[in-house]
Amino acid sequence: MGQALLRVDGLPEGALDAAAAFHADWLPRARRVLGETETLALVFPAAAYDHRGWRLAAVQDLAREAAPGRVNGIAGDDPTAIAAMAAWLDRAPGITGQLLAVDGKSAANG
């Protein structure tokens, strides 16, 4: 089975409140998905800089918990860039516990 994508949405704007909502609502969902597959990418919407810390910690802790399975995070709003990063992660078996920001402008075309 390929990599599962879990699109995290509806989080509050503030980092502390968003972290609390993620852990209450989305962490159980992520664990359920990991019970069905060994590879998961959490897709977060773009957010202010202060969200990076809690997101990275959540992704890293889930990756440790899921080992030897893999968990990564993708942050951004550009659907094409998210799809490209998800496809790359699916083909990169050595990558886990990472939070990768995409914006649709940073990757080379072609």
N, C-alpha and C positions, 0 to 999 in steps of 0.2 A: 504494500500500500504506500502511496506517495505521501508527501508532506500535507498535513492539514493546515488550513488557515483559519484563525479565529479573529474576526474583526471586532475589536474592542471599541465601543462607542457609547455615547451618552454620559461620559464622565464630566464632573464639575470642572470649571475653569481653573480653580485654585489647586496647586499641586498637592497640598495636604489632604484636601477633600477628595481629589481624584484618586490618590493612593488608597484612601480608606474605602472608596466605592469599588475600586478595582479588586481589592482583597476580599471585600464582602460579596460582590456579585460575579466577578469574572474569574477569580482564582479557582473557585469550585468548578466552573465550566471548563477551564483549561485542564484541570486534573481529570475531568470526565473524558475529554478528548484524548488525553494522553493514555487513558485506559483502553482506547480503541486503536491508537496508532503510536508509533515511536518517534515521529517527527512532527513538530508543531512550530508554526510561525504565528506569533501574536502580531496583529496589525493595529497599531495605534494611530490616531489622527495626529497631525502636526500640533505641537503645543509649545508653550513658552519654555525657556531654558531650564527652569526649575523643576520640570517634570522628568528630566533625564535620569536623575539619581534614583528615584523610586522605581522607574520603569526598568532600568538596568538591573537593579537589585532583584526585582521580581523575576526577570528573565533568567538571571544567573542562578537564583535559588531553584526555580523550576527545572532548569537544565541539570543541576546537580541531582535533584530528586528523580528526574526521569532517566538518568544515565543507566544504560548506555544509549538510550534514546537521545534525541536532540531537541532543544528549544531555542528559538531565536526571536528577536523582535524587529519589526519594521515600523518606522515612524514616518508618516507623510500623508499627503492628500492627493497626490497625482496617481490615478489608477494604473496608468501605463508603467510608471516607475516602480510602483508596488508590485505589479505582476512580474516585471523583469527581475526585481530583487528576489521575489519568492521563487522564481524559476532557477535563478542562480543558486540560492540556498539549497534547493532541492537536489541540485547536482554537486553540492559541496559537502560531502559526508564528514569532513573534519571540522566543520564550523558549528559551534554550539555556544550558547550563553552570551551571544552578541546582540546589541541593539544598534541597528543600522538605519540612519536617516536617509530618506530619498526625497528628491524634489523635482525630478523630471528634467533638470537642467545640468546635473553634474556628470551623468554618464555620457560616454562617447556615442555618437550615432553610428549605425552601421552594423 
